[in-house]
Structures are given as C-alpha cells and as structure tokens.
Amino acid sequence: MAPWFLDLVEITVRSLIVSVSAVIIASALGIPLGAWLAVTRFKARRILVAVLNAFMGLPPVVVGLVLYLLLSRSGPFGVLELLFTTWAMVLAQVIIVLPLVASLAHQVVRDLWAQYRDLLLSLGATRRQRMGVLIWDARRSLLTAMLAGFGRAVGEVGAILIVGGNIDHLTRVLTTAITLEVSKGNLWFAVALGAVLISISLLISVSLHMLTRAERTRPW
C-alpha cells in the first residue's frame, strides 16, 4: 500500500479521534450547563448566558495562545507536559466547542421549560429531575448541537496548530496537514486531505438536515 495513503488514513483517524473526544467532553459539560441555566433563576444568570453566547465567537488562535502560555514549561501547568500532544489539542477543541454546545442546549431546554414548567413543578420534580426530563425530551435537538460542535472542531486549525505543533505521526491532523502540504507545494496531497475534510463536512451537513427534518415530522 502506498505510503501517502497510509499517511492519509493516519491523519484522518487522528483528526476524528481528537474531534470526537473533544465533542464528547464538551457535550458532557455543556449540555448539563445549558439545561441548568434554563431551569435555574439567579441574579447573574443573564450575565452568564450573555458571556456564554459571546464565547461562541471566541477566536481559536487566542485559545491556542492562552493554552500555550499555560502549558509551556514556564507556565503554571508546564509540569504536566501536555504541550504538543493530542491531549492539548483535545483541550483546545473542548474550550472552543463547549460554549457552542452549552448555548444551543440552553436555547433548546429553555423553550421546553417554558412549555412544561407548570407540569413539572406540579409533579414536585426536583431540579435534577427537571433537567433530566428536559434533556431527554430534547435529545434530537441536542444531538444536532453536538454535530454542529463536531463540525466546528474538525475544521479548526489555529488553536491546534499552536498547542499541537503539527508533529508528523503524533499531532498532525487534517487541517494542519493541509496547511503544511500547501506550504511545501504538495498540492495533490493537500487536495486529497481537503477532499476527506469536505466529505466529513458534507456528512455532518446531511446528518444535521436529516435530524432537523426528523424533528419536524416526528412527535417527541
């Protein structure tokens, strides 16, 4: 088998592992956070929601720069030796995806809470029970939010280039590999990598469309 094909497979698999791991972690944190903000009332709630929405547009290169400073040998977490590893790349993508997933989860659960608030309160449901019921009821929309987060993660380049270093056979992923191959003049390999990335993006778009259509045509 051709070496370039093996490199293509390796880079693609690493990209998927990093992005899927980041989305799972971000969703495990972001969905409960969004649901909690939807069903809980406190003074700073609106401010926290506004900050969360603002972080949806957080520049990835800034995330990468901050993480680099924190994880470098002279930084406070340098002893962990995470810089230029896949763990640093996952962490960067978690920070980027978390606000998106949490904000979308908050919007979805907030709408359901407005519909079922009186019913759940009359049944004496605890806050945790309310969140569990609403999250389960909104599972299709939340899955859509997770796919949107994956789409942003897999196409990200700035942060993971800074904290990952684009090291061959270690931290090189699709986006950073495309950047490198273009700079080297290996356009044919860059095109092959781009085709894989576009295929993944198209698969995400089709999945989002199908899920959205299912939400409109099927009862929850």
Backbone bond lengths (Angstrom), bond angles and torsions (degrees), N, CA, C in turn:
res aa  C-N    CA-C-N  psi(-1)  N-CA   C-N-CA  omega(-1)  CA-C   N-CA-C  phi
1 M - - - 1.462 - - 1.534 109.55 -
2 A 1.334 116.44 139.46 1.459 121.43 -174.73 1.528 110.95 -63.34
3 P 1.346 117.03 138.74 1.476 119.92 -179.75 1.529 113.20 -58.57
4 W 1.354 116.84 -36.37 1.460 119.17 -178.42 1.526 111.05 -65.02
5 F 1.344 116.16 -33.23 1.463 119.61 179.51 1.530 110.44 -70.20
6 L 1.336 116.17 -39.55 1.460 119.95 177.43 1.530 110.70 -63.74
7 D 1.347 115.75 -39.57 1.468 119.37 176.82 1.524 110.78 -63.70
8 L 1.330 116.14 -40.32 1.467 120.83 179.59 1.523 110.94 -61.74
9 V 1.329 116.04 -45.03 1.469 120.49 179.68 1.526 110.64 -64.81
10 E 1.337 116.12 -43.71 1.462 120.48 -179.36 1.515 111.70 -61.49
11 I 1.316 116.77 -45.06 1.464 121.49 -179.34 1.525 110.90 -65.51
12 T 1.333 115.68 -41.60 1.463 119.63 -179.92 1.527 111.44 -64.88
13 V 1.321 116.55 -44.76 1.464 120.42 -179.90 1.526 110.43 -62.80
14 R 1.336 116.65 -42.32 1.466 119.93 179.40 1.526 110.68 -64.09
15 S 1.317 117.06 -40.24 1.462 120.69 178.13 1.521 111.02 -60.14
16 L 1.327 115.73 -45.02 1.462 120.07 -178.84 1.518 111.18 -66.49
17 I 1.334 117.14 -41.04 1.463 120.30 179.89 1.528 110.61 -62.24
18 V 1.321 116.56 -47.11 1.463 120.99 -178.80 1.527 110.59 -62.97
19 S 1.325 116.99 -48.18 1.464 120.56 -175.51 1.522 112.14 -69.91
20 V 1.333 117.13 -42.38 1.469 120.22 178.89 1.525 110.16 -64.01
21 S 1.329 116.88 -43.22 1.471 119.99 178.32 1.521 110.88 -60.01
22 A 1.334 116.14 -44.18 1.460 120.29 -179.81 1.520 111.55 -63.16
23 V 1.322 117.50 -42.00 1.467 121.03 -178.75 1.525 110.83 -67.60
24 I 1.322 117.18 -39.49 1.470 119.97 178.49 1.528 110.73 -62.44
25 I 1.338 116.60 -46.03 1.461 120.38 179.74 1.530 111.02 -65.61
26 A 1.352 115.68 -45.38 1.463 120.06 -179.83 1.525 111.32 -63.15
27 S 1.313 117.88 -37.24 1.464 121.25 179.40 1.525 111.29 -71.24
28 A 1.345 115.97 -39.12 1.466 119.73 178.55 1.521 111.34 -62.14
29 L 1.320 116.66 -30.09 1.465 120.85 177.98 1.530 112.09 -92.16
30 G 1.337 116.39 -41.97 1.454 121.22 -171.39 1.520 114.54 -75.18
31 I 1.323 117.78 -38.59 1.466 119.70 -178.02 1.529 111.44 -66.02
32 P 1.327 119.89 -48.72 1.478 118.58 175.22 1.526 112.78 -61.88
33 L 1.336 117.23 -36.60 1.463 120.02 177.97 1.521 111.10 -63.10
34 G 1.331 116.83 -46.02 1.460 120.30 178.46 1.521 112.34 -62.72
35 A 1.345 116.16 -41.17 1.467 119.85 178.90 1.523 111.11 -66.59
36 W 1.333 116.23 -39.99 1.469 120.12 178.87 1.527 111.19 -62.80
37 L 1.312 117.07 -41.81 1.457 120.51 177.95 1.531 111.49 -65.39
38 A 1.335 116.98 -28.80 1.462 120.62 -178.27 1.525 112.48 -75.50
39 V 1.334 117.13 -34.35 1.468 119.45 -173.75 1.524 112.96 -104.26
40 T 1.316 117.45 -2.39 1.466 120.85 -176.77 1.523 109.83 -112.22
41 R 1.304 116.47 140.43 1.461 121.94 178.18 1.522 109.51 -117.65
42 F 1.320 116.97 123.28 1.459 122.79 174.47 1.518 107.99 -153.17
43 K 1.317 117.63 167.30 1.455 121.93 -169.33 1.531 113.56 -60.75
44 A 1.301 116.99 -42.28 1.466 120.59 -174.32 1.518 112.86 -91.22
45 R 1.337 117.88 11.62 1.458 120.29 -174.94 1.527 111.60 -62.21
46 R 1.320 117.58 -46.97 1.461 120.25 -178.04 1.521 111.41 -64.23
47 I 1.315 115.88 -36.84 1.469 119.30 177.56 1.524 110.17 -64.81
48 L 1.332 116.01 -43.48 1.459 120.46 179.85 1.523 111.24 -63.90
49 V 1.327 116.91 -40.34 1.466 120.83 177.52 1.532 110.49 -64.50
50 A 1.321 116.75 -41.77 1.460 120.82 178.65 1.527 111.35 -62.98
51 V 1.333 116.29 -41.71 1.464 120.33 178.05 1.526 110.29 -64.67
52 L 1.319 115.94 -41.54 1.463 120.76 178.80 1.518 110.81 -61.23
53 N 1.327 117.12 -44.10 1.458 120.70 178.26 1.528 111.47 -65.24
54 A 1.321 116.82 -37.32 1.458 120.63 178.78 1.522 111.20 -65.34
55 F 1.321 116.65 -36.33 1.464 120.83 -179.20 1.526 112.71 -70.31
56 M 1.331 116.98 -11.80 1.461 119.56 175.60 1.529 110.59 -63.06
57 G 1.323 116.58 -28.32 1.453 120.77 178.95 1.508 113.20 -99.96
58 L 1.325 117.30 20.88 1.465 121.80 -178.85 1.526 110.21 -62.03
59 P 1.348 118.63 124.83 1.467 120.48 -179.29 1.528 111.05 -64.14
60 P 1.324 118.94 125.33 1.470 121.20 -178.84 1.521 113.70 -58.49
61 V 1.338 117.52 -35.19 1.466 118.95 -178.98 1.521 111.02 -65.39
62 V 1.331 116.85 -32.32 1.464 120.34 177.28 1.529 109.71 -68.17
63 V 1.335 115.95 -41.02 1.462 120.01 176.07 1.527 110.11 -59.57
64 G 1.331 116.12 -44.89 1.452 120.15 178.99 1.516 112.50 -62.77
65 L 1.319 116.79 -40.47 1.457 120.99 -179.95 1.527 111.22 -64.88
66 V 1.327 116.82 -46.00 1.465 120.57 -179.88 1.527 110.78 -62.72
67 L 1.342 116.37 -43.91 1.455 119.71 178.93 1.527 111.18 -64.67
68 Y 1.319 116.28 -38.14 1.466 119.67 178.48 1.528 110.33 -60.22
69 L 1.321 116.46 -44.52 1.460 120.32 179.74 1.535 111.77 -65.39
70 L 1.334 115.91 -34.94 1.461 119.86 -178.92 1.527 112.41 -76.15
71 L 1.344 115.94 -35.07 1.462 120.35 -173.49 1.519 114.07 -96.78
72 S 1.324 117.83 -10.37 1.464 120.03 179.53 1.529 109.99 -66.07
73 R 1.321 116.35 165.05 1.469 120.20 -175.96 1.524 112.84 -59.73
74 S 1.315 116.25 -30.79 1.466 119.79 179.05 1.528 112.23 -87.93
75 G 1.326 117.35 -3.41 1.456 121.68 -179.12 1.517 111.90 -85.61
76 P 1.331 117.43 170.73 1.472 121.28 -177.25 1.525 114.23 -66.42
77 F 1.332 117.51 -23.94 1.466 120.63 -179.07 1.532 112.21 -112.53
78 G 1.322 116.20 19.07 1.451 120.02 -179.70 1.512 113.80 -63.07
79 V 1.335 116.60 -26.68 1.460 121.02 -178.94 1.530 111.56 -63.86
80 L 1.330 117.31 -21.75 1.468 121.28 -179.83 1.528 111.95 -75.37
81 E 1.322 117.09 -17.56 1.471 123.21 178.94 1.532 111.72 53.77
82 L 1.319 115.80 47.49 1.465 121.32 179.71 1.524 113.11 -93.98
83 L 1.326 117.34 -17.73 1.459 119.79 -177.32 1.530 110.52 -63.40
84 F 1.329 115.47 140.15 1.459 123.76 -178.11 1.530 112.22 62.64
85 T 1.324 115.10 38.76 1.463 121.95 172.99 1.528 108.33 -129.76
86 T 1.321 115.87 165.48 1.461 119.69 177.84 1.524 111.43 -65.74
87 W 1.344 116.77 -27.09 1.470 119.37 178.40 1.526 110.90 -64.46
88 A 1.323 116.64 -38.62 1.466 120.04 177.04 1.523 110.46 -65.04
89 M 1.328 117.06 -37.26 1.459 120.92 178.46 1.526 111.12 -66.84
90 V 1.324 116.10 -41.26 1.473 120.16 176.70 1.518 110.59 -62.03
91 L 1.331 116.39 -44.28 1.464 120.90 179.64 1.525 111.26 -60.71
92 A 1.328 116.81 -42.09 1.464 120.56 178.85 1.525 110.90 -62.11
93 Q 1.320 116.41 -43.61 1.459 119.30 -179.37 1.521 111.75 -70.26
94 V 1.323 117.66 -32.70 1.467 119.94 175.89 1.521 110.27 -60.79
95 I 1.335 116.37 -45.29 1.469 120.69 -179.96 1.527 110.93 -62.72
96 I 1.317 116.89 -35.46 1.465 121.22 -179.06 1.529 111.68 -74.72
97 V 1.332 116.55 -40.19 1.474 121.35 -173.67 1.523 112.01 -84.26
98 L 1.336 117.76 -32.46 1.469 121.53 -174.85 1.527 113.82 -52.88
99 P 1.339 120.48 -49.62 1.472 119.06 179.64 1.520 113.06 -61.02
100 L 1.335 116.83 -35.88 1.467 120.44 179.83 1.515 110.84 -65.02
101 V 1.324 117.09 -50.26 1.465 120.80 -179.16 1.526 110.96 -64.57
102 A 1.324 116.91 -43.82 1.465 120.38 -178.63 1.522 111.55 -64.19
103 S 1.329 117.23 -41.34 1.462 120.71 -179.55 1.520 111.42 -66.27
104 L 1.331 116.69 -44.23 1.468 119.94 178.44 1.528 110.95 -65.63
105 A 1.334 116.79 -39.29 1.463 120.17 177.86 1.527 110.58 -63.73
106 H 1.321 116.41 -40.33 1.464 120.19 178.71 1.519 111.18 -61.10
107 Q 1.318 117.35 -44.23 1.460 120.67 -179.17 1.524 111.65 -63.76
108 V 1.342 115.89 -43.47 1.466 119.90 -178.59 1.515 111.28 -66.69
109 V 1.319 116.69 -49.61 1.471 120.91 -177.36 1.524 110.65 -67.67
110 R 1.336 117.71 -33.98 1.464 120.55 178.48 1.525 110.86 -61.34
111 D 1.324 117.22 -42.14 1.467 120.45 178.97 1.527 111.08 -64.82
112 L 1.331 116.80 -41.32 1.462 119.59 178.53 1.531 111.17 -68.44
113 W 1.333 116.48 -37.01 1.461 120.68 178.73 1.518 111.36 -62.20
114 A 1.322 116.92 -35.91 1.460 120.70 177.74 1.528 111.18 -64.64
115 Q 1.337 116.62 -31.81 1.467 120.41 -179.29 1.529 112.37 -80.88
116 Y 1.330 116.53 -40.14 1.465 120.82 -170.77 1.526 113.58 -106.55
117 R 1.321 117.77 5.98 1.463 120.94 -174.78 1.526 111.93 -57.03
118 D 1.321 116.44 -53.31 1.471 119.80 -176.92 1.520 111.33 -61.98
119 L 1.336 116.94 -39.87 1.464 120.62 -179.23 1.522 111.09 -64.51
120 L 1.321 116.56 -47.49 1.465 120.03 -177.86 1.527 111.66 -66.88
121 L 1.334 116.52 -37.53 1.463 119.19 177.92 1.523 111.39 -68.20
122 S 1.326 116.66 -38.07 1.465 119.91 179.58 1.526 111.77 -67.28
123 L 1.347 116.18 -27.26 1.462 120.16 178.07 1.531 112.28 -83.10
124 G 1.325 115.37 -5.56 1.460 119.27 178.56 1.513 114.15 74.70
125 A 1.332 117.04 27.00 1.459 120.25 -178.81 1.522 110.87 -69.23
126 T 1.317 115.97 138.72 1.455 120.44 176.77 1.539 108.95 -74.32
127 R 1.328 115.56 169.92 1.465 119.59 -179.54 1.522 110.71 -60.24
128 R 1.313 116.85 -42.34 1.460 119.96 179.45 1.518 111.14 -64.65
129 Q 1.315 117.25 -39.32 1.466 120.66 178.60 1.527 110.99 -66.74
130 R 1.332 116.45 -39.86 1.462 119.37 177.47 1.518 110.47 -61.23
131 M 1.325 115.96 -46.68 1.456 119.65 -179.71 1.520 111.01 -61.80
132 G 1.334 117.29 -41.88 1.456 120.63 -179.89 1.524 112.48 -62.99
133 V 1.334 116.12 -44.13 1.464 120.57 179.84 1.522 111.17 -64.18
134 L 1.321 116.71 -45.40 1.460 120.82 -177.40 1.530 111.45 -68.24
135 I 1.327 116.76 -39.62 1.472 119.80 177.92 1.520 110.29 -63.70
136 W 1.319 116.85 -42.53 1.466 119.52 179.28 1.528 111.07 -65.37
137 D 1.320 116.27 -39.70 1.458 120.22 -179.75 1.527 111.38 -67.02
138 A 1.314 116.34 -30.06 1.470 121.00 -177.42 1.527 112.03 -99.22
139 R 1.327 117.87 20.82 1.466 121.49 -170.86 1.522 112.98 -59.74
140 R 1.334 117.68 -36.87 1.470 118.84 -179.47 1.525 110.62 -69.23
141 S 1.304 116.81 -44.19 1.466 119.72 178.30 1.528 111.40 -64.76
142 L 1.328 116.85 -36.63 1.450 120.12 178.72 1.520 111.28 -70.03
143 L 1.318 116.69 -34.18 1.464 119.31 174.36 1.525 110.53 -64.56
144 T 1.327 116.12 -37.03 1.463 120.22 174.87 1.527 110.87 -61.74
145 A 1.321 116.57 -41.02 1.462 120.72 177.66 1.523 110.89 -63.47
146 M 1.323 117.17 -38.19 1.458 120.86 178.49 1.533 110.80 -66.30
147 L 1.305 116.76 -40.22 1.472 119.81 177.95 1.524 110.75 -65.79
148 A 1.335 116.37 -38.05 1.465 119.38 176.05 1.523 110.53 -62.76
149 G 1.328 116.15 -40.08 1.453 120.26 176.70 1.518 112.02 -64.58
150 F 1.315 116.57 -39.19 1.469 119.84 177.73 1.525 110.88 -64.75
151 G 1.323 116.17 -38.79 1.460 119.40 178.19 1.513 112.14 -61.65
152 R 1.330 116.37 -38.32 1.464 119.10 177.96 1.524 111.11 -71.85
153 A 1.328 116.05 -37.67 1.463 119.56 -177.46 1.519 112.17 -68.16
154 V 1.326 116.97 -46.24 1.459 119.56 -173.80 1.527 112.22 -69.82
155 G 1.336 117.47 -22.99 1.456 120.68 179.41 1.516 113.71 -97.02
156 E 1.337 118.11 6.64 1.462 121.57 -177.13 1.529 110.44 -81.69
157 V 1.321 117.11 141.84 1.462 120.57 -178.33 1.522 113.13 -130.18
158 G 1.333 118.27 -38.36 1.463 120.91 -171.71 1.507 114.39 -61.26
159 A 1.340 117.04 -54.32 1.463 120.83 -175.28 1.517 112.10 -67.04
160 I 1.331 117.22 -45.26 1.462 119.26 -176.30 1.517 111.75 -72.51
161 L 1.323 117.42 -23.87 1.469 119.43 174.48 1.526 110.40 -68.79
162 I 1.332 116.19 -36.29 1.464 120.47 -179.35 1.528 111.49 -73.81
163 V 1.324 116.98 -47.89 1.473 119.41 -175.12 1.519 112.94 -88.61
164 G 1.354 117.11 -17.93 1.460 119.97 179.95 1.513 113.57 -95.69
165 G 1.321 116.24 -32.11 1.452 120.12 177.79 1.515 115.42 81.58
166 N 1.349 117.75 -3.31 1.471 120.90 178.53 1.527 111.40 55.08
167 I 1.325 117.09 46.52 1.464 122.66 -178.08 1.528 109.75 -83.53
168 D 1.323 115.93 129.23 1.464 121.30 -177.69 1.526 110.75 -61.41
169 H 1.335 115.90 134.59 1.465 124.77 179.31 1.533 113.03 63.85
170 L 1.318 117.36 14.43 1.457 119.67 179.32 1.531 112.52 -135.44
171 T 1.325 117.67 -56.55 1.470 120.21 -176.92 1.530 112.53 -128.17
172 R 1.308 117.81 10.96 1.464 119.63 -178.87 1.519 110.24 -79.80
173 V 1.333 116.00 126.23 1.462 122.31 178.34 1.528 109.15 -122.05
174 L 1.309 116.43 -178.09 1.460 120.29 -172.66 1.523 112.95 -58.99
175 T 1.318 116.66 -49.71 1.467 119.26 -174.65 1.521 111.92 -67.58
176 T 1.330 116.43 -43.54 1.468 118.55 179.91 1.519 111.39 -70.30
177 A 1.337 117.13 -33.20 1.458 120.43 177.82 1.525 111.02 -66.46
178 I 1.328 117.02 -38.73 1.467 120.11 177.75 1.523 110.10 -61.91
179 T 1.325 116.32 -44.86 1.466 120.29 178.30 1.524 111.23 -58.37
180 L 1.330 116.40 -44.26 1.466 120.74 -179.10 1.525 111.72 -66.05
181 E 1.320 116.99 -46.77 1.466 120.41 -176.00 1.528 111.48 -65.60
182 V 1.312 117.34 -35.42 1.468 119.98 176.72 1.523 110.06 -65.32
183 S 1.344 116.56 -42.16 1.468 119.43 179.21 1.519 111.80 -66.18
184 K 1.336 117.94 -27.60 1.461 122.30 178.89 1.521 112.39 -85.20
185 G 1.320 116.19 -12.69 1.459 120.04 -178.86 1.514 113.90 88.40
186 N 1.334 118.63 5.97 1.468 122.11 177.78 1.528 109.32 -84.88
187 L 1.315 115.16 69.99 1.456 119.64 -172.84 1.522 112.72 -66.53
188 W 1.319 117.22 -32.70 1.466 118.90 -178.11 1.526 111.55 -64.98
189 F 1.335 116.33 -39.10 1.463 119.53 178.14 1.526 110.66 -72.99
190 A 1.340 116.22 -36.00 1.460 120.17 175.84 1.527 110.59 -62.01
191 V 1.326 116.28 -39.59 1.468 120.52 177.96 1.525 110.47 -65.06
192 A 1.326 117.22 -40.65 1.462 120.56 178.58 1.530 110.77 -62.99
193 L 1.329 116.03 -43.65 1.462 119.91 176.74 1.526 111.33 -63.20
194 G 1.331 115.53 -41.18 1.460 120.06 178.55 1.509 112.17 -63.79
195 A 1.341 116.04 -37.01 1.465 120.00 179.25 1.523 110.79 -64.06
196 V 1.337 116.49 -39.61 1.459 120.16 177.43 1.526 110.62 -64.98
197 L 1.332 115.70 -43.44 1.463 120.01 -179.73 1.525 111.27 -64.28
198 I 1.328 116.66 -40.99 1.460 120.21 177.80 1.527 110.65 -65.16
199 S 1.335 116.73 -39.19 1.462 120.49 178.84 1.524 110.79 -61.39
200 I 1.339 115.90 -42.10 1.465 119.66 177.40 1.528 110.50 -63.51
201 S 1.336 116.94 -42.59 1.465 121.26 179.60 1.528 111.08 -63.47
202 L 1.338 116.54 -41.51 1.459 120.05 177.83 1.522 111.42 -64.32
203 L 1.321 115.89 -39.36 1.470 119.61 178.07 1.524 110.39 -62.22
204 I 1.322 116.42 -40.14 1.467 120.74 177.81 1.520 110.70 -64.76
205 S 1.342 116.28 -43.07 1.468 120.18 -179.37 1.526 111.23 -63.81
206 V 1.318 116.95 -42.09 1.469 120.95 178.49 1.526 110.04 -64.33
207 S 1.329 115.88 -42.04 1.466 119.58 179.16 1.524 111.32 -63.04
208 L 1.344 116.52 -43.02 1.462 120.69 177.69 1.519 110.91 -61.14
209 H 1.340 116.40 -42.30 1.464 120.48 -179.82 1.522 110.78 -63.37
210 M 1.325 116.32 -43.78 1.462 120.08 -178.52 1.518 111.39 -66.51
211 L 1.335 116.29 -40.13 1.459 119.16 178.59 1.520 111.72 -66.97
212 T 1.333 116.07 -41.40 1.463 119.94 178.11 1.517 111.19 -62.79
213 R 1.317 115.80 -41.11 1.467 120.18 178.38 1.522 110.65 -65.27
214 A 1.341 116.06 -38.91 1.461 119.78 178.69 1.521 111.17 -64.01
215 E 1.328 117.21 -36.69 1.454 120.89 179.05 1.525 111.32 -64.23
216 R 1.329 115.90 -32.70 1.456 119.29 -177.11 1.509 113.30 -81.84
217 T 1.346 116.85 -26.31 1.451 120.39 -173.63 1.524 114.23 -104.28
218 R 1.342 117.45 -17.27 1.457 120.01 -177.25 1.519 110.84 -112.32
219 P 1.320 116.32 141.61 1.476 118.67 174.43 1.517 109.64 -72.20
220 W 1.336 116.56 149.81 1.464 121.65 179.62 1.510 110.31 -84.05
